[in-house]
């Protein structure tokens, strides 16, 4: 069980609770928020290899509904922070945008799948939904049903040409299909002659092999979002620390505008480490809705494709690069594994766990100078090398060519601002060996913006959408509790007692919360201290119609701002936006009833106590915790976690859930508190401050 904010559509609460308490180690090198969290360590050691996933991890449809919520517990590595480049203009050679495929080149004819193809073998059904060949790459998208639950993505795909030539795919991606099953896509290199008849071979898919004959035909008008008749003009931001933001391509029709942006780097073998996004605003600061439609097969994290509303062609817009939580600071790394630069390390003989070697090694790679001051032997067995801090550098990774090497890690900060990079071995080498610096992680700082006058839609837009509440929302039916547990009923009755006055409208409910967190090593968010201010508009029937969420750090600096109008939400800080669930809901501060009602089936132990609250009032303390099947060891933590838990304090007089605390259970039986959220203020007002209304005016509902 974990800390949870209660002011969400009611059926999101339990799902959020499960999501944010998922027991998984902190990923050291998370590149792309959607698909870049799984780099194998051995792949990190491979020289001259661009970091991409052969098949991106399956993405939950549920996460699409969470993306515009305020970011509450995203763990971002501090291994690096990015950089951007300059200003130039060039005519783009393309015909337009095809959903799932991307932008096409006008230098070749474009062929698409003439008709869908389906095949079933061994209870597994494979359906070829789309295929595109633009002369520069061939792409196929399939839907698979009937895969066993234990299925892992070990399939392979080829294109078989009429001349017998067999071509293997280069990049693949997968995600949950909307109507069940798995959606998979494959990208292939150019097919000579753009054949109109070929075969798609998918081998080892759930233990089955598939041979699907495909027929291709020229693309028709209406199957592509067309580029402007005058072509595309590439626009670039200013260059900061060797990186720039580029507007690559644009396409539009009467209902939408699609554009592609990318990051360009001055230095080769340079990559983005963390997630980034863009916002699109007008001269008044209103934020346009952006939907990320980047194809699964675009890898590397340096390109995004967005869809937004159609334009009249007279708008003066600004594209701005955004990063959370440190705006204007981007995580980057440069790969030096092919250069073999490093130092010689001699572990000596009779090494022991915990042994330390004091070092004084200087390594120069590219524009970076690294100073290695210490090495420590760990129990894996492994070696941790400690580096002194240097301006802009946030981490490093090392490796050796020795056969005993098992893997590499890096980036955990230690005392005095130092950082570490480590290796694990089958056994520690007994002879001196070369320690090679494979990557350097660093920060880039700046403001990257592009001034853009978009092309006009083919049929001029009659006017932009306005911030109005959707009239199609259906009322959310509060789930009926199946539990007859006296404790569950007691918690529910107390929660309803507190909620009742705030569920009556019209009016505004103002909430202030404080959250104190205990971040893990290398964790950038949540911050150690966070103050959240929320404003909810309640209509005459008691339903939420609009709300604003503001997050501040300990210095009072605004670090995150989101707003919702009707069913549409937008995060002004990250640029994320989207529709929610299409239902109206009443405000509730109850984060506990549903989770406690499912305690037994989740193997959660629950304890009830009556104790004094912080202010001396009588409180009901509910504690729930569960044990893991096996301990989880997170990087940088001295002990593994054997379980997790949550406790909530309820004011017995008012029924308010006044405080919530999340914790880990450690192997030695102690606890590590991860966060504590306290409600400072809940009040009802007739109207909010003007600044809150001004924020809502900036929301453009698509």
C-alpha angles and dihedrals in degrees: 000000000000141000112282136183110236100206097089132102101291099244091054093062099077093040092051089048091056094043097051094046095051107139104233132129119257108264110236097208111030106172109172123024093224106035115001107080101100113069109157111228094232090055089055088063096052111109119237094005120141109225109248138135118244086215120012115229117271109268123217117237086217090067090062087064093050099049096092095047117104108274104253107168111006109149109216121186117235092210091116148342124220142248139210144209147226150286129285143138131223137157110252116223105219143115101214148281128309114194112248092010105059132218119345132217120246091212092083139034116263121231126191136188110289094208136352118267126211134187134173125201130166092352093306117116120203120191122187104217102175142359129184132187117184097167093258098065141358120224132186130185122199137179118218126198131179098038114154116254092244091054116135124197100258098129124125129210135205139174114227111206125207090254090058095256111146118207124191122219118255103201133019138182138188139193140165112282116234093237096039133279126068127297112213132182134191130198121205133188120258116303111224113242094006094257117214094208123048142130131251112214118197112184130192097012103158088332093308133107122216131199110190121182112218130198119200130202135182114279117257131222110271094035092086133051098236127232117235112282090241091054127237129305113207113227124196136193125229116285119252123179091345099308135100137182114238131196098214108174141004132194131170147175133181093285106039150010120225123195138173125217129184142177117244123200132208093212125059121242091031121141142177114251103190137040119278135179142180134235125211115209138169129227092276092053096252111151119229118220113258124193116194107230096167108153116248090240095061104099139176096062095251099106135057131181118205136189122209141156125302118265136216092225094244098087121114105214138180124213110203129187112230133191129182133256097357107046114211094017116101130190116235141165136194121212116226099163092117093056098062095217118160143088141278118260123195113197092183122207133302093031119183134202109268093024113147130206119198108220139186105193125150118199123186116199120169109315092338131096117199126192117202112203107168147014127201130193114228131196099253079068099261146133124235115200117201123211130197116241118265129187111279095357115118104169150341141212127216137189142170132218093231117125092235094067115115103174150320136243133181151169106059109142118226136183123322092017094294120144132207142220122192147189132203124211142193082236132344111270113251094208131061112276139183118262106205124199105228100174141014120203118206145162128252121195133196148091115276116193137155123203107218138182102196124218118262120256115252089249106038112246112251092217141321121272113267131220099268131142115256112252093204098070115124121215115262112238111221107236115250112239113240091196123100091185108138091221093053091049091047092052091046094050092049091049093049090050091057096039098051100080092047094050092064120091171267100032145071129277117211120200131181121191132179122207124193114193135189102214122208120240109289094013116139100181142075093040119231088253127027130173115197124196118192132187121192126187113213120198127217091272093053099255127133111250103169137002142180126207122197126184123197132186126226091278091055093252115149107240103166136024129180135170136191127202113186106313096340123093131185131186107215091195101053100021093235115145141164149127121287125209105311094243135111117233139187123238114263133176092194111118096155116052099074095044094048091048088058095042096107096050090046092050090242118157113219128202126191122203136165111221139150116276120230090270092049097256120132111270137187111223115204117190124185127178140164135198125232123237087236132006120268118221114202120198114267094016119121093213136036120243116245097183147344136235149175134209128197129196115214122194104231092206100051102019092233119149093226102177139018128191131189124201145171123231110227128213093251091058097257127117134240112205109217101182142355121198121194127187108230101177140010116175141153122230137177093233139001126238115284091250089065091051089048090056091052090051089061092062113102109196112210 
